[in-house]
């Protein structure tokens, strides 16, 4: 990177800070800070949902997968997310919006205290908050790897630079700052992605390279399923993505909660689905072509960074790097806001003897402090990522495997179909998933690694989520819950015509 690249990157950081400070004027209450006052336009919610759904890990861990396996990552990752959102768009987004409109929720977990009970809510809240620290840590690690590859900046400073900017605008502007910076970051990363695509096509002989490169790459690179990324893995990952992108991941639930109506929430989900279907084709093409341009690369995780340094002139390198950072900052800031809402609305009140929430002013101040602490702690995790299997281990194995045990009681608890599953089912489901992960990851890793058909990754992810699902349904069938308050809550969530006469069902 040259001076002009640093200027472009610095300008990008200043724009993000400026938008965060401007968003502060829209934040007067805790509701504004955590849900944008329930007035986020569907198109902004959809773009923010898309930008908050992946980070610069795409340009590191996923770039390595694209370099070594080719097209399959588009099928099991991007298409999977798009299909997951289409599957869920008429089920979950509208219910998230109803929860805010009819119950006045701010946190995605608030309703669980009534749907199950306080202990079940607390188990999911604490475990989800701790898990998200590791997930966000992986995002900081990815950004630091990129900055090191581009400018030889030590990982410590890479984490501190990107983290500090994100801390400022997240703490100051809340969800409005997250969404508005997501919008500007989306524009930047589109420009950067197109620049990179054009540069790669020009080096490979023009637009015809879009279809001719596959004959020059190994045959397996054009297959939809290859190696450990089998059809079974894709099906399991589709289920995980259906849970995650329809609200099992708390920051994505917030985008639906912040929508002004059920219709707006559904439109936001469909917009995000379209973006996941189309945009990754532009994003991944340079990664798919990188074995032709960088045939002897020793570390595939550096492929995208090396392509940028090799193909782009001064100034554009800074733009592409800004586009990569855009994803990390979008995701980490929204995660911090979501976790803070859970801590302030669900965890801290449960620790008080009277179980009461403090005043709105105190909630707003506490939310900002919690956002700051969460981001700082995740940055510490980023600096020790190698202890958890690196970026790939944190993103796909740890988070992908442990998401299900938290998301299944959270999402399925909204549906009348699972009315029989109560607090015991929720806790048992979470416990079954956690035990399954521990057995797979720490007790039987050698045996699983020797299974035929490259099933290691599939089993690591499928084991916990399927265990949770089976136990959640099974306990509900064998020991059905009897909770009149939960039944009234389900009626309120599932009936589109129900009146919004209770904010205090809890």
C-alpha positions as CSV (number, residue, x, y, z in Angstrom):
1,X,0.0,0.0,0.0
2,X,1.1,3.5,-0.9
3,X,0.2,6.9,0.5
4,X,-2.8,7.3,-1.7
5,X,-4.1,3.9,-0.5
6,X,-3.8,4.9,3.1
7,X,-5.6,8.1,2.3
8,X,-8.5,6.2,0.7
9,X,-8.7,3.9,3.7
10,X,-8.4,6.8,6.2
11,X,-11.2,8.7,4.4
12,X,-13.4,5.6,4.6
13,X,-12.8,5.3,8.4
14,X,-13.6,9.1,8.8
15,X,-16.9,8.7,6.8
16,X,-17.9,5.8,9.1
17,X,-17.1,7.9,12.2
18,X,-19.0,10.9,10.8
19,X,-22.1,8.8,10.0
20,X,-22.0,7.4,13.5
21,X,-21.8,10.8,15.1
22,X,-24.7,12.0,12.9
23,X,-26.8,9.0,13.9
24,X,-26.4,10.0,17.5
25,X,-28.9,12.8,16.9
26,X,-31.6,10.1,16.2
27,X,-30.9,8.2,19.4
28,X,-33.0,9.5,22.3
29,X,-34.1,6.3,24.0
30,X,-33.1,2.7,24.5
31,X,-35.7,1.8,21.9
32,X,-33.9,4.0,19.4
33,X,-30.5,2.6,20.3
34,X,-31.5,-1.1,20.0
35,X,-34.4,-1.1,17.4
36,X,-34.1,2.2,15.6
37,X,-37.5,3.1,17.1
38,X,-39.1,0.4,14.9
39,X,-39.0,2.8,12.0
40,X,-36.3,1.4,9.7
41,X,-37.3,1.3,6.0
42,X,-37.5,-2.2,4.5
43,X,-34.8,-1.4,1.9
44,X,-32.4,-0.2,4.6
45,X,-33.3,-3.2,6.8
46,X,-32.7,-5.6,3.9
47,X,-29.3,-4.1,3.0
48,X,-28.3,-4.0,6.6
49,X,-29.4,-7.6,7.1
50,X,-27.2,-8.6,4.1
51,X,-24.2,-6.6,5.2
52,X,-24.5,-7.9,8.8
53,X,-24.6,-11.5,7.6
54,X,-20.9,-11.9,6.7
55,X,-17.6,-10.2,7.3
56,X,-14.1,-10.0,5.9
57,X,-13.8,-13.7,6.8
58,X,-15.2,-14.1,3.3
59,X,-11.9,-12.7,2.0
60,X,-9.8,-14.9,4.2
61,X,-11.3,-18.2,5.2
62,X,-13.8,-18.4,2.3
63,X,-11.2,-17.2,-0.2
64,X,-9.1,-20.1,0.8
65,X,-12.0,-22.5,0.3
66,X,-12.7,-21.0,-3.1
67,X,-9.0,-21.2,-4.1
68,X,-8.8,-24.9,-3.2
69,X,-12.3,-26.2,-4.0
70,X,-13.9,-23.7,-6.5
71,X,-17.6,-23.2,-7.2
72,X,-19.0,-25.3,-4.4
73,X,-18.8,-22.5,-1.9
74,X,-21.4,-20.5,-3.8
75,X,-23.8,-23.4,-3.5
76,X,-23.4,-24.4,0.1
77,X,-22.9,-20.8,1.4
78,X,-24.5,-18.1,-0.8
79,X,-27.3,-20.1,-2.4
80,X,-27.9,-21.7,0.9
81,X,-28.5,-18.4,2.7
82,X,-30.7,-17.1,-0.1
83,X,-32.9,-20.3,0.0
84,X,-33.0,-20.1,3.8
85,X,-34.4,-16.6,3.7
86,X,-37.0,-17.5,1.1
87,X,-38.0,-20.5,3.2
88,X,-38.4,-18.4,6.3
89,X,-39.7,-15.1,4.9
90,X,-43.3,-15.9,5.5
91,X,-42.7,-17.6,8.9
92,X,-40.2,-15.6,11.0
93,X,-39.7,-11.9,9.9
94,X,-43.4,-11.0,10.4
95,X,-43.4,-12.6,13.9
96,X,-40.3,-10.6,14.9
97,X,-42.1,-7.4,13.9
98,X,-45.3,-8.5,15.8
99,X,-43.2,-9.1,18.9
100,X,-42.1,-5.5,18.9
101,X,-45.4,-4.0,17.9
102,X,-47.5,-6.1,20.4
103,X,-45.2,-6.7,23.3
104,X,-42.8,-3.8,23.0
105,X,-39.7,-6.0,22.9
106,X,-36.2,-4.5,22.3
107,X,-34.1,-7.7,22.8
108,X,-34.7,-10.8,20.6
109,X,-34.8,-12.9,23.8
110,X,-37.3,-10.9,25.8
111,X,-40.3,-13.0,24.9
112,X,-38.6,-16.2,26.1
113,X,-39.2,-15.4,29.8
114,X,-42.9,-15.8,29.1
115,X,-42.7,-18.5,26.4
116,X,-40.6,-20.7,28.6
117,X,-39.4,-19.3,31.9
118,X,-36.6,-17.2,33.3
119,X,-34.0,-20.0,33.8
120,X,-34.5,-21.1,30.1
121,X,-34.2,-17.5,28.9
122,X,-31.0,-17.0,31.0
123,X,-29.4,-20.2,29.7
124,X,-29.9,-19.1,26.1
125,X,-28.9,-15.5,26.8
126,X,-25.6,-16.3,28.6
127,X,-24.5,-19.0,26.3
128,X,-25.4,-17.0,23.2
129,X,-23.6,-13.9,24.4
130,X,-20.4,-15.9,25.2
131,X,-20.5,-17.7,21.9
132,X,-20.9,-14.4,20.0
133,X,-17.7,-13.1,21.5
134,X,-15.8,-15.9,19.7
135,X,-17.6,-15.3,16.5
136,X,-16.9,-11.6,16.4
137,X,-13.3,-12.4,17.4
138,X,-12.9,-14.3,14.2
139,X,-14.1,-11.3,12.2
140,X,-11.4,-9.0,13.8
141,X,-8.8,-11.7,13.1
142,X,-9.9,-11.7,9.4
143,X,-9.5,-8.0,9.2
144,X,-6.1,-8.1,10.8
145,X,-4.9,-10.8,8.4
146,X,-6.0,-8.6,5.5
147,X,-4.2,-5.5,6.8
148,X,-1.1,-7.6,7.4
149,X,-1.2,-9.0,3.9
150,X,-1.7,-5.6,2.3
151,X,0.5,-3.4,4.4
152,X,2.5,-5.6,6.7
153,X,0.7,-4.2,9.7
154,X,1.1,-6.5,12.8
155,X,-2.2,-8.3,13.8
156,X,-2.3,-6.4,17.0
157,X,-2.5,-3.0,15.3
158,X,-4.9,-4.4,12.6
159,X,-7.4,-5.4,15.3
160,X,-6.9,-2.1,17.2
161,X,-7.4,0.1,14.1
162,X,-10.6,-1.6,12.8
163,X,-12.0,-2.2,16.3
164,X,-11.5,1.3,17.5
165,X,-13.4,2.9,14.6
166,X,-16.2,0.4,15.0
167,X,-16.3,1.0,18.8
168,X,-16.8,4.7,18.3
169,X,-19.8,4.7,15.9
170,X,-21.5,1.7,17.5
171,X,-21.3,3.1,21.0
172,X,-22.5,6.6,19.9
173,X,-25.1,5.8,17.2
174,X,-26.6,2.4,18.1
175,X,-28.7,0.5,15.5
176,X,-29.3,3.6,13.4
177,X,-25.5,4.1,13.1
178,X,-25.1,0.4,12.2
179,X,-27.7,0.5,9.5
180,X,-26.6,3.8,7.9
181,X,-23.0,2.8,7.9
182,X,-24.1,-0.6,6.5
183,X,-25.7,1.3,3.6
184,X,-22.6,3.3,2.8
185,X,-20.4,0.3,3.3
186,X,-22.6,-1.6,0.8
187,X,-22.0,1.0,-1.8
188,X,-18.2,1.0,-1.2
189,X,-18.0,-2.8,-1.3
190,X,-20.0,-2.9,-4.6
191,X,-17.6,-0.5,-6.2
192,X,-14.6,-2.4,-4.8
193,X,-16.0,-5.7,-5.9
194,X,-16.7,-4.5,-9.5
195,X,-13.2,-3.0,-9.7
196,X,-11.7,-6.3,-8.7
197,X,-13.8,-8.3,-11.1
198,X,-12.9,-6.1,-14.0
199,X,-9.2,-6.3,-13.2
200,X,-9.3,-10.1,-13.1
201,X,-11.3,-10.4,-16.3
202,X,-8.9,-8.0,-18.1
203,X,-5.9,-10.2,-17.0
204,X,-7.7,-13.4,-18.1
205,X,-8.6,-12.1,-21.6
206,X,-12.0,-10.4,-21.2
207,X,-15.5,-11.3,-20.3
208,X,-15.3,-14.7,-21.9
209,X,-13.2,-15.7,-19.0
210,X,-16.4,-16.0,-17.0
211,X,-17.1,-19.3,-18.7
212,X,-13.7,-20.3,-20.0
213,X,-11.7,-20.5,-16.8
214,X,-13.4,-23.6,-15.7
215,X,-11.7,-25.6,-18.4
216,X,-8.4,-24.4,-17.2
217,X,-9.0,-25.1,-13.5
218,X,-9.0,-28.6,-12.0
219,X,-12.2,-30.5,-12.9
220,X,-13.4,-30.6,-9.3
221,X,-13.5,-26.8,-9.1
222,X,-16.7,-26.7,-11.3
223,X,-18.6,-29.2,-9.2
224,X,-21.3,-28.1,-6.9
225,X,-20.2,-30.5,-4.2
226,X,-16.6,-31.5,-3.6
227,X,-14.4,-32.9,-0.8
228,X,-15.8,-32.3,2.6
229,X,-18.4,-30.0,1.2
230,X,-20.8,-32.7,0.2
231,X,-24.5,-32.7,-0.5
232,X,-25.1,-33.8,3.1
233,X,-23.0,-30.9,4.4
234,X,-25.0,-28.5,2.2
235,X,-28.3,-29.8,3.5
236,X,-27.1,-29.4,7.1
237,X,-25.7,-26.0,6.4
238,X,-29.0,-25.0,4.8
239,X,-30.8,-25.9,8.0
240,X,-28.3,-24.0,10.1
241,X,-28.6,-20.9,7.8
242,X,-32.4,-21.1,8.0
243,X,-32.1,-20.8,11.7
244,X,-29.4,-18.2,11.6
245,X,-30.5,-15.8,8.9
246,X,-34.2,-15.8,10.0
247,X,-33.3,-14.5,13.4
248,X,-31.4,-17.2,15.3
249,X,-28.5,-14.9,15.0
250,X,-29.5,-12.0,17.2
251,X,-28.3,-9.1,15.1
252,X,-30.2,-10.4,12.1
253,X,-33.4,-10.7,14.2
254,X,-32.9,-7.0,15.1
255,X,-33.3,-6.0,11.4
256,X,-36.7,-7.6,11.4
257,X,-37.6,-6.2,14.8
258,X,-36.7,-2.7,13.6
259,X,-39.0,-2.9,10.6
260,X,-42.1,-0.8,11.0
261,X,-44.5,-3.6,9.9
262,X,-44.7,-7.3,9.1
263,X,-44.8,-6.6,5.4
264,X,-41.7,-4.5,5.6
265,X,-39.9,-7.2,7.5
266,X,-40.7,-9.8,4.9
267,X,-39.6,-7.5,2.1
268,X,-36.3,-6.9,3.9
269,X,-35.8,-10.7,4.1
270,X,-36.5,-11.1,0.4
271,X,-34.2,-8.2,-0.6
272,X,-31.4,-9.8,1.4
273,X,-32.1,-13.1,-0.3
274,X,-31.7,-11.6,-3.7
275,X,-28.5,-9.9,-2.7
276,X,-27.1,-13.2,-1.5
277,X,-28.1,-14.9,-4.7
278,X,-26.5,-12.3,-7.0
279,X,-23.7,-10.4,-5.3
280,X,-21.5,-13.4,-4.3
281,X,-21.1,-14.3,-8.0
282,X,-19.2,-11.0,-8.5
283,X,-17.4,-11.4,-5.2
284,X,-16.3,-15.0,-5.6
285,X,-15.2,-14.9,-9.3
286,X,-11.7,-13.4,-8.5
287,X,-11.3,-16.1,-5.8
288,X,-12.3,-18.9,-8.2
289,X,-9.8,-17.5,-10.8
290,X,-7.0,-17.0,-8.4
291,X,-5.3,-20.5,-8.9
292,X,-4.7,-19.4,-12.5
293,X,-3.2,-16.1,-11.5
294,X,-1.4,-17.2,-8.4
295,X,-0.7,-20.9,-9.1
296,X,1.9,-21.5,-6.5
297,X,0.4,-19.7,-3.5
298,X,1.4,-21.3,-0.3
299,X,-1.3,-19.8,1.9
300,X,-4.7,-19.8,0.1
301,X,-6.2,-17.5,2.8
302,X,-4.1,-14.7,1.3
303,X,-5.3,-15.2,-2.3
304,X,-7.7,-12.3,-2.4
305,X,-5.2,-9.9,-0.8
306,X,-2.4,-11.0,-3.2
307,X,-4.7,-10.6,-6.2
308,X,-5.5,-7.1,-5.2
309,X,-1.8,-6.2,-4.7
310,X,-0.9,-7.8,-8.0
311,X,-3.6,-6.5,-10.3
312,X,-4.7,-3.1,-9.0
313,X,-3.0,0.3,-9.2
314,X,-2.4,2.7,-6.3
315,X,-5.6,4.1,-4.8
316,X,-7.8,1.2,-5.9
317,X,-6.0,-1.1,-3.4
318,X,-7.2,1.1,-0.6
319,X,-10.7,1.1,-2.0
320,X,-10.8,-2.7,-2.1
321,X,-9.4,-3.0,1.4
322,X,-12.1,-0.6,2.6
323,X,-14.7,-2.8,0.9
324,X,-13.3,-5.8,2.8
325,X,-13.4,-3.9,6.1
326,X,-16.9,-2.8,5.4
327,X,-18.2,-6.3,6.0
328,X,-16.3,-6.8,9.2
329,X,-17.4,-3.5,10.6
330,X,-21.0,-4.0,9.6
331,X,-21.2,-7.4,11.2
332,X,-19.3,-6.7,14.4
333,X,-21.1,-3.4,15.1
334,X,-24.5,-5.0,14.7
335,X,-23.5,-8.0,16.8
336,X,-22.4,-5.7,19.6
337,X,-25.7,-3.9,19.5
338,X,-27.7,-7.1,19.6
339,X,-25.7,-8.6,22.5
340,X,-26.0,-5.4,24.4
341,X,-29.8,-5.4,24.1
342,X,-29.8,-9.0,25.5
343,X,-27.5,-8.1,28.4
344,X,-29.4,-4.9,29.3
345,X,-33.0,-6.1,28.8
346,X,-32.6,-9.8,29.8
347,X,-29.5,-10.7,31.8
348,X,-28.9,-7.7,34.1
349,X,-32.6,-7.4,35.3
350,X,-32.5,-11.1,36.1
351,X,-29.7,-10.5,38.5
352,X,-31.7,-7.9,40.5
353,X,-33.9,-9.1,43.4
354,X,-36.9,-7.2,42.1
355,X,-36.4,-8.3,38.5
356,X,-37.1,-4.8,37.3
357,X,-35.4,-2.9,34.5
358,X,-33.9,0.5,35.3
359,X,-35.1,3.7,33.8
360,X,-34.8,4.3,30.0
361,X,-32.0,6.7,30.5
362,X,-30.0,4.1,32.5
363,X,-30.8,1.5,29.9
364,X,-29.4,3.7,27.1
365,X,-26.2,4.5,29.1
366,X,-25.8,0.8,30.0
367,X,-26.3,-0.2,26.4
368,X,-23.5,2.0,25.3
369,X,-21.2,0.7,28.0
370,X,-22.0,-2.9,27.2
371,X,-21.4,-2.3,23.5
372,X,-18.0,-1.0,24.3
373,X,-17.1,-3.9,26.6
374,X,-18.3,-6.5,24.2
375,X,-16.2,-5.1,21.3
376,X,-13.1,-4.9,23.5
377,X,-13.5,-8.4,24.7
378,X,-14.0,-9.8,21.2
379,X,-10.9,-8.0,20.1
380,X,-8.9,-9.8,22.9
381,X,-10.3,-13.1,21.5
382,X,-9.2,-12.1,18.0
383,X,-5.6,-11.9,19.2
384,X,-5.8,-15.5,20.4
385,X,-7.8,-16.9,17.5
386,X,-5.2,-19.6,16.7
387,X,-6.1,-21.3,20.0
388,X,-9.6,-22.0,18.6
389,X,-8.7,-23.3,15.2
390,X,-8.1,-20.0,13.4
391,X,-10.7,-18.1,11.4
392,X,-12.2,-21.2,9.8
393,X,-12.5,-22.9,13.1
394,X,-14.2,-20.0,14.8
395,X,-16.6,-19.1,11.9
396,X,-17.7,-22.5,10.6
397,X,-17.0,-25.1,13.2
398,X,-17.5,-23.3,16.6
399,X,-20.2,-20.9,15.6
400,X,-21.9,-23.0,13.0
401,X,-22.1,-26.0,15.3
402,X,-23.2,-24.2,18.5
403,X,-25.8,-21.8,16.8
404,X,-28.5,-24.5,16.6
405,X,-28.8,-25.3,20.3
406,X,-29.5,-21.6,20.9
407,X,-31.6,-20.8,17.8
408,X,-33.9,-23.8,17.9
409,X,-35.7,-23.0,21.1
410,X,-35.6,-19.3,20.2
411,X,-37.2,-19.6,16.7
412,X,-39.4,-22.7,17.1
413,X,-40.7,-21.2,20.3
414,X,-42.6,-18.7,18.1
415,X,-44.6,-21.4,16.3
416,X,-47.8,-23.0,17.4
417,X,-46.5,-26.3,15.9
418,X,-44.2,-26.6,18.9
419,X,-46.6,-25.4,21.5
420,X,-46.1,-28.6,23.5
421,X,-42.3,-27.8,23.9
422,X,-41.8,-25.7,27.0
423,X,-39.0,-24.7,29.3
424,X,-37.8,-28.2,30.0
425,X,-37.6,-28.9,26.2
426,X,-35.7,-25.6,25.7
427,X,-33.1,-26.3,28.3
428,X,-32.8,-30.0,27.4
429,X,-32.4,-29.0,23.7
430,X,-29.6,-26.6,24.5
431,X,-27.9,-29.1,26.8
432,X,-28.1,-31.9,24.2
433,X,-26.5,-29.7,21.5
434,X,-23.7,-28.6,23.8
435,X,-23.0,-32.2,24.8
436,X,-23.0,-33.4,21.2
437,X,-20.5,-30.6,20.3
438,X,-18.3,-31.5,23.2
439,X,-18.3,-35.2,22.3
440,X,-17.6,-34.5,18.6
441,X,-14.9,-31.9,19.1
442,X,-13.1,-33.1,22.2
443,X,-13.9,-36.8,23.0
444,X,-14.1,-38.5,19.6
445,X,-12.3,-36.2,17.2
446,X,-9.9,-38.9,16.0
447,X,-12.6,-41.4,15.3
448,X,-14.7,-38.9,13.4
449,X,-11.7,-37.8,11.4
450,X,-11.3,-41.3,10.1
451,X,-14.9,-41.7,8.9
452,X,-15.3,-42.3,5.1
453,X,-16.6,-39.7,2.7
454,X,-15.0,-36.6,4.2
455,X,-17.8,-36.4,6.8
456,X,-15.8,-34.6,9.5
457,X,-17.1,-31.1,9.0
458,X,-20.6,-32.3,8.2
459,X,-20.8,-34.3,11.5
460,X,-19.3,-31.5,13.5
461,X,-22.1,-29.1,12.4
462,X,-24.9,-31.6,12.1
463,X,-24.4,-33.4,15.4
464,X,-25.3,-30.5,17.8
465,X,-28.1,-29.0,15.7
466,X,-29.8,-32.3,15.0
467,X,-29.4,-33.4,18.6
468,X,-31.0,-30.1,19.7
469,X,-33.9,-30.5,17.3
470,X,-34.7,-34.1,18.2
471,X,-34.6,-33.3,22.0
472,X,-36.7,-30.2,21.6
473,X,-39.4,-32.0,19.8
474,X,-39.1,-35.2,21.7
475,X,-39.4,-33.6,25.2
476,X,-42.4,-31.7,24.0
477,X,-44.1,-34.8,22.9
478,X,-43.3,-36.9,25.9
479,X,-43.7,-34.1,28.6
480,X,-46.0,-31.4,27.1
481,X,-45.8,-28.0,28.8
482,X,-48.9,-26.5,30.4
483,X,-48.4,-22.7,30.5
484,X,-51.4,-20.5,30.0
485,X,-49.2,-17.4,29.7
486,X,-47.2,-19.0,27.0
487,X,-50.4,-20.0,25.1
488,X,-51.6,-16.4,25.2
489,X,-48.2,-15.3,24.0
490,X,-48.3,-17.7,21.1
491,X,-51.8,-16.5,20.1
492,X,-50.5,-13.0,20.1
493,X,-47.5,-13.9,17.9
494,X,-49.3,-16.1,15.4
495,X,-52.6,-14.3,14.9
496,X,-52.1,-11.5,12.3
497,X,-55.3,-9.9,13.4
498,X,-54.8,-10.0,17.2
499,X,-55.0,-6.7,18.9
500,X,-51.9,-5.2,20.5
501,X,-53.6,-4.6,23.8
502,X,-50.9,-6.0,26.0
503,X,-47.4,-4.7,26.4
504,X,-47.1,-6.4,29.7
505,X,-48.0,-10.0,29.0
506,X,-44.8,-10.7,30.9
